[in-house]
Amino acid sequence: MSKQKTATTGMFLQELFQFGLYKRTQGRLTRQVTCGVIWVTFALAAWRLWDFLNGTTLPSSLRAAEPFIEAGVPALLLGIGLWLGVRLVNLPRFADFLIAVEAEMNKVSWPSRPELIRSSLVVIFVIFAMAFVLFAFDVIWQFVFNWIGVRT
């Protein structure tokens, strides 16, 4: 079990440090969107870290490196995130999953605009009708409990 886990970790790291693109023409849109989401996540994390570091005072032993810490650490995090985004969507197992997702999404029959509007109106009407029914039950049961002397 331990050898298998070490081999799997080694293969993951080996695939993570390759430069080629796995099945570059398949699942492009899904992979690009996934990579973009990873990039935005890391960009937001780097921005929040930069904002946090600018608002804190560092210990005196780190004051000399303050400009590097305030700007360099978030930039390093952003760089690692950009690289990870590209590499993760090209890992064979994850890329095959994203390719399969795009293939399944192409099979979906999407509703037309009028059908979408009608269906949305039905859902909204049913939600309001259920809210009214639940409100009526609440008022009725509150009246009944007050009439028999139970305090809520």
Phi and psi in degrees as GROMACS dihedral restraints (atoms count N, CA, C in turn):
[ dihedral_restraints ]
;  ai    aj    ak    al  type     phi  dphi    fc
    3     4     5     6     1   -67.7    20    10
    4     5     6     7     1   -40.2    20    10
    6     7     8     9     1   -64.8    20    10
    7     8     9    10     1   -39.0    20    10
    9    10    11    12     1   -66.3    20    10
   10    11    12    13     1   -40.9    20    10
   12    13    14    15     1   -65.5    20    10
   13    14    15    16     1   -41.4    20    10
   15    16    17    18     1   -65.0    20    10
   16    17    18    19     1   -40.0    20    10
   18    19    20    21     1   -65.9    20    10
   19    20    21    22     1   -40.0    20    10
   21    22    23    24     1   -65.4    20    10
   22    23    24    25     1   -42.9    20    10
   24    25    26    27     1   -63.6    20    10
   25    26    27    28     1   -41.7    20    10
   27    28    29    30     1   -63.1    20    10
   28    29    30    31     1   -41.4    20    10
   30    31    32    33     1   -66.2    20    10
   31    32    33    34     1   -38.7    20    10
   33    34    35    36     1   -62.5    20    10
   34    35    36    37     1   -47.0    20    10
   36    37    38    39     1   -64.7    20    10
   37    38    39    40     1   -38.0    20    10
   39    40    41    42     1   -64.1    20    10
   40    41    42    43     1   -42.4    20    10
   42    43    44    45     1   -70.2    20    10
   43    44    45    46     1   -30.3    20    10
   45    46    47    48     1   -69.2    20    10
   46    47    48    49     1   -28.3    20    10
   48    49    50    51     1  -101.2    20    10
   49    50    51    52     1    14.2    20    10
   51    52    53    54     1   -82.8    20    10
   52    53    54    55     1   159.2    20    10
   54    55    56    57     1  -107.8    20    10
   55    56    57    58     1   -10.3    20    10
   57    58    59    60     1   -78.4    20    10
   58    59    60    61     1   161.3    20    10
   60    61    62    63     1  -100.7    20    10
   61    62    63    64     1   131.8    20    10
   63    64    65    66     1   -85.3    20    10
   64    65    66    67     1   122.3    20    10
   66    67    68    69     1    45.3    20    10
   67    68    69    70     1    63.0    20    10
   69    70    71    72     1   -60.1    20    10
   70    71    72    73     1   -25.0    20    10
   72    73    74    75     1   -95.5    20    10
   73    74    75    76     1    -5.6    20    10
   75    76    77    78     1  -103.8    20    10
   76    77    78    79     1   137.4    20    10
   78    79    80    81     1    63.6    20    10
   79    80    81    82     1    34.0    20    10
   81    82    83    84     1   -62.5    20    10
   82    83    84    85     1   -46.7    20    10
   84    85    86    87     1   -64.1    20    10
   85    86    87    88     1   -46.6    20    10
   87    88    89    90     1   -63.4    20    10
   88    89    90    91     1   -40.6    20    10
   90    91    92    93     1   -68.6    20    10
   91    92    93    94     1   -38.4    20    10
   93    94    95    96     1   -66.5    20    10
   94    95    96    97     1   -41.9    20    10
   96    97    98    99     1   -65.4    20    10
   97    98    99   100     1   -42.8    20    10
   99   100   101   102     1   -62.8    20    10
  100   101   102   103     1   -43.7    20    10
  102   103   104   105     1   -62.3    20    10
  103   104   105   106     1   -41.7    20    10
  105   106   107   108     1   -61.8    20    10
  106   107   108   109     1   -40.7    20    10
  108   109   110   111     1   -65.3    20    10
  109   110   111   112     1   -41.0    20    10
  111   112   113   114     1   -62.6    20    10
  112   113   114   115     1   -43.0    20    10
  114   115   116   117     1   -62.4    20    10
  115   116   117   118     1   -45.0    20    10
  117   118   119   120     1   -63.3    20    10
  118   119   120   121     1   -39.4    20    10
  120   121   122   123     1   -61.2    20    10
  121   122   123   124     1   -46.9    20    10
  123   124   125   126     1   -69.1    20    10
  124   125   126   127     1   -34.5    20    10
  126   127   128   129     1   -64.9    20    10
  127   128   129   130     1   -41.7    20    10
  129   130   131   132     1   -65.8    20    10
  130   131   132   133     1   -39.4    20    10
  132   133   134   135     1   -64.5    20    10
  133   134   135   136     1   -42.7    20    10
  135   136   137   138     1   -65.3    20    10
  136   137   138   139     1   -40.2    20    10
  138   139   140   141     1   -64.4    20    10
  139   140   141   142     1   -43.6    20    10
  141   142   143   144     1   -65.2    20    10
  142   143   144   145     1   -37.7    20    10
  144   145   146   147     1   -66.1    20    10
  145   146   147   148     1   -43.0    20    10
  147   148   149   150     1   -61.2    20    10
  148   149   150   151     1   -43.6    20    10
  150   151   152   153     1   -63.4    20    10
  151   152   153   154     1   -41.1    20    10
  153   154   155   156     1   -65.9    20    10
  154   155   156   157     1   -44.3    20    10
  156   157   158   159     1   -68.5    20    10
  157   158   159   160     1   -31.1    20    10
  159   160   161   162     1   -70.8    20    10
  160   161   162   163     1   -23.8    20    10
  162   163   164   165     1   -94.7    20    10
  163   164   165   166     1    -1.4    20    10
  165   166   167   168     1  -110.5    20    10
  166   167   168   169     1   154.6    20    10
  168   169   170   171     1  -100.9    20    10
  169   170   171   172     1   130.5    20    10
  171   172   173   174     1   -86.0    20    10
  172   173   174   175     1   156.0    20    10
  174   175   176   177     1   -61.1    20    10
  175   176   177   178     1   157.0    20    10
  177   178   179   180     1   -60.4    20    10
  178   179   180   181     1   -29.5    20    10
  180   181   182   183     1   -69.3    20    10
  181   182   183   184     1   -20.0    20    10
  183   184   185   186     1  -107.0    20    10
  184   185   186   187     1     4.2    20    10
  186   187   188   189     1   -64.2    20    10
  187   188   189   190     1   -32.6    20    10
  189   190   191   192     1   -66.3    20    10
  190   191   192   193     1   -33.1    20    10
  192   193   194   195     1   -95.1    20    10
  193   194   195   196     1    13.3    20    10
  195   196   197   198     1   -58.0    20    10
  196   197   198   199     1   -45.4    20    10
  198   199   200   201     1   -61.3    20    10
  199   200   201   202     1   -39.3    20    10
  201   202   203   204     1   -67.0    20    10
  202   203   204   205     1   -42.2    20    10
  204   205   206   207     1   -66.9    20    10
  205   206   207   208     1   -42.8    20    10
  207   208   209   210     1   -68.5    20    10
  208   209   210   211     1   -35.0    20    10
  210   211   212   213     1  -108.8    20    10
  211   212   213   214     1   -34.4    20    10
  213   214   215   216     1   -73.4    20    10
  214   215   216   217     1   -41.0    20    10
  216   217   218   219     1   -65.8    20    10
  217   218   219   220     1   -46.9    20    10
  219   220   221   222     1   -62.9    20    10
  220   221   222   223     1   -36.6    20    10
  222   223   224   225     1   -64.9    20    10
  223   224   225   226     1   -39.3    20    10
  225   226   227   228     1   -64.0    20    10
  226   227   228   229     1   -42.9    20    10
  228   229   230   231     1   -61.3    20    10
  229   230   231   232     1   -42.4    20    10
  231   232   233   234     1   -63.8    20    10
  232   233   234   235     1   -44.0    20    10
  234   235   236   237     1   -61.6    20    10
  235   236   237   238     1   -43.8    20    10
  237   238   239   240     1   -63.5    20    10
  238   239   240   241     1   -40.0    20    10
  240   241   242   243     1   -64.9    20    10
  241   242   243   244     1   -40.3    20    10
  243   244   245   246     1   -64.6    20    10
  244   245   246   247     1   -42.3    20    10
  246   247   248   249     1   -66.5    20    10
  247   248   249   250     1   -43.3    20    10
  249   250   251   252     1   -63.3    20    10
  250   251   252   253     1   -37.9    20    10
  252   253   254   255     1   -58.6    20    10
  253   254   255   256     1   -44.9    20    10
  255   256   257   258     1   -68.1    20    10
  256   257   258   259     1   -42.5    20    10
  258   259   260   261     1   -71.8    20    10
  259   260   261   262     1   -38.8    20    10
  261   262   263   264     1   -65.1    20    10
  262   263   264   265     1   -39.3    20    10
  264   265   266   267     1   -74.9    20    10
  265   266   267   268     1    -5.4    20    10
  267   268   269   270     1  -109.1    20    10
  268   269   270   271     1     3.5    20    10
  270   271   272   273     1   -67.5    20    10
  271   272   273   274     1   134.6    20    10
  273   274   275   276     1   -53.9    20    10
  274   275   276   277     1   -46.6    20    10
  276   277   278   279     1   -66.6    20    10
  277   278   279   280     1   -44.2    20    10
  279   280   281   282     1   -70.4    20    10
  280   281   282   283     1   -39.1    20    10
  282   283   284   285     1   -64.6    20    10
  283   284   285   286     1   -42.2    20    10
  285   286   287   288     1   -61.9    20    10
  286   287   288   289     1   -38.6    20    10
  288   289   290   291     1   -62.7    20    10
  289   290   291   292     1   -46.0    20    10
  291   292   293   294     1   -65.7    20    10
  292   293   294   295     1   -36.1    20    10
  294   295   296   297     1   -63.9    20    10
  295   296   297   298     1   -42.3    20    10
  297   298   299   300     1   -66.5    20    10
  298   299   300   301     1   -37.0    20    10
  300   301   302   303     1   -62.3    20    10
  301   302   303   304     1   -45.4    20    10
  303   304   305   306     1   -65.3    20    10
  304   305   306   307     1   -37.6    20    10
  306   307   308   309     1   -64.4    20    10
  307   308   309   310     1   -40.4    20    10
  309   310   311   312     1   -69.4    20    10
  310   311   312   313     1   -37.5    20    10
  312   313   314   315     1   -65.5    20    10
  313   314   315   316     1   -29.5    20    10
  315   316   317   318     1   -71.2    20    10
  316   317   318   319     1   -20.3    20    10
  318   319   320   321     1   -85.0    20    10
  319   320   321   322     1   -13.8    20    10
  321   322   323   324     1   -69.6    20    10
  322   323   324   325     1   136.0    20    10
  324   325   326   327     1   -95.2    20    10
  325   326   327   328     1   109.4    20    10
  327   328   329   330     1   -83.2    20    10
  328   329   330   331     1   143.3    20    10
  330   331   332   333     1   -72.2    20    10
  331   332   333   334     1   156.1    20    10
  333   334   335   336     1   -74.4    20    10
  334   335   336   337     1   167.0    20    10
  336   337   338   339     1   -60.2    20    10
  337   338   339   340     1   -47.4    20    10
  339   340   341   342     1   -61.7    20    10
  340   341   342   343     1   -38.8    20    10
  342   343   344   345     1   -65.6    20    10
  343   344   345   346     1   -38.9    20    10
  345   346   347   348     1   -63.6    20    10
  346   347   348   349     1   -42.4    20    10
  348   349   350   351     1   -65.3    20    10
  349   350   351   352     1   -44.6    20    10
  351   352   353   354     1   -61.5    20    10
  352   353   354   355     1   -45.3    20    10
  354   355   356   357     1   -64.0    20    10
  355   356   357   358     1   -40.4    20    10
  357   358   359   360     1   -64.3    20    10
  358   359   360   361     1   -40.9    20    10
  360   361   362   363     1   -64.1    20    10
  361   362   363   364     1   -39.5    20    10
  363   364   365   366     1   -61.9    20    10
  364   365   366   367     1   -45.6    20    10
  366   367   368   369     1   -62.7    20    10
  367   368   369   370     1   -45.0    20    10
  369   370   371   372     1   -63.4    20    10
  370   371   372   373     1   -42.8    20    10
  372   373   374   375     1   -61.8    20    10
  373   374   375   376     1   -45.4    20    10
  375   376   377   378     1   -64.1    20    10
  376   377   378   379     1   -39.0    20    10
  378   379   380   381     1   -63.1    20    10
  379   380   381   382     1   -45.8    20    10
  381   382   383   384     1   -66.6    20    10
  382   383   384   385     1   -38.6    20    10
  384   385   386   387     1   -63.1    20    10
  385   386   387   388     1   -43.7    20    10
  387   388   389   390     1   -65.1    20    10
  388   389   390   391     1   -37.7    20    10
  390   391   392   393     1   -63.5    20    10
  391   392   393   394     1   -42.3    20    10
  393   394   395   396     1   -64.3    20    10
  394   395   396   397     1   -43.2    20    10
  396   397   398   399     1   -62.4    20    10
  397   398   399   400     1   -45.2    20    10
  399   400   401   402     1   -64.5    20    10
  400   401   402   403     1   -38.0    20    10
  402   403   404   405     1   -63.1    20    10
  403   404   405   406     1   -43.1    20    10
  405   406   407   408     1   -63.0    20    10
  406   407   408   409     1   -44.4    20    10
  408   409   410   411     1   -59.3    20    10
  409   410   411   412     1   -41.8    20    10
  411   412   413   414     1   -62.3    20    10
  412   413   414   415     1   -45.0    20    10
  414   415   416   417     1   -65.1    20    10
  415   416   417   418     1   -44.1    20    10
  417   418   419   420     1   -62.5    20    10
  418   419   420   421     1   -49.0    20    10
  420   421   422   423     1   -65.9    20    10
  421   422   423   424     1   -33.6    20    10
  423   424   425   426     1   -65.4    20    10
  424   425   426   427     1   -42.0    20    10
  426   427   428   429     1   -62.5    20    10
  427   428   429   430     1   -45.6    20    10
  429   430   431   432     1   -62.3    20    10
  430   431   432   433     1   -46.0    20    10
  432   433   434   435     1   -65.9    20    10
  433   434   435   436     1   -38.0    20    10
  435   436   437   438     1   -67.8    20    10
  436   437   438   439     1   -35.9    20    10
  438   439   440   441     1   -67.2    20    10
  439   440   441   442     1   -37.3    20    10
  441   442   443   444     1   -89.0    20    10
  442   443   444   445     1    -1.6    20    10
  444   445   446   447     1    97.2    20    10
  445   446   447   448     1    10.9    20    10
  447   448   449   450     1   -89.5    20    10
  448   449   450   451     1   125.3    20    10
  450   451   452   453     1   -92.9    20    10
  451   452   453   454     1   133.8    20    10
